[in-house]
């Protein structure tokens, strides 16, 4: 676990701070909550679809292994 944390920290050192708060990224705008909500919802949907896909692959693998 320490190894992955170390590499994550090394990776984040190379990311510019301007990426986190660039011009036009206004959290005070009225649409900010909606846009961020849609963004996080899309991430959850992708994770859910990937989980279903992996579960089906595992199930298919178990069925084929039993034959």
N, C-alpha and C positions, 0 to 999 in steps of 0.2 A: 504494500500500500504506500509506503514511503517513497518508493521509486516513482510511482505514478504522480504523487503529489509534487515531487521535485520537478518532474518534467512539465507538469501543468504550470508551476510557478515560472520556470524558465520560458515557457511559451508566452505567458502573459506579460513578461517583461518586454517582449518585442512588439506588443500591441501599443499603438499610439494612444495617448489619452484623448486625442481629438476624436477618435472613433466613438468613445463613450458619450461625449457631449459636443457634437458638431453643430454648426449653425443650421437652423431649420429643424432641429430635434427639440421642439418646444413641449415640455411636459405641462405647461399651463394652458395650451390650446384646448378648446372644447372637445375636439375629436381625439385627443391623446388617449383617453381611457378606452375608447372604442377600438382604436387602432391597436393598442397594446393587448387588449382582450382578444381581438381576432388573431393576433400574432401568437399568443400563448395557447389559444384554442387550437390553432393549426398544428402547433408542436404536439399537443396532446393527441390529436387525431392521427398524426403520423406515427407516434409511439404506439397507439392502440392498434393500428393496422399492422405495424411491424410485429407486435406481440401476437396477433392472431395468425399472421403468416408463419412465424416461428413455431407457434403451438401446433399448427397443421403439419409443418415439416417434421416435428418431433413425433407426432401421432402417426404419420405415414411411415416414418422410419421404424417405429416400434412395431407396427403391423407387418411390415416387410421382414423385419428381423425374426418375428415369430413364425413365419412360414417355412 
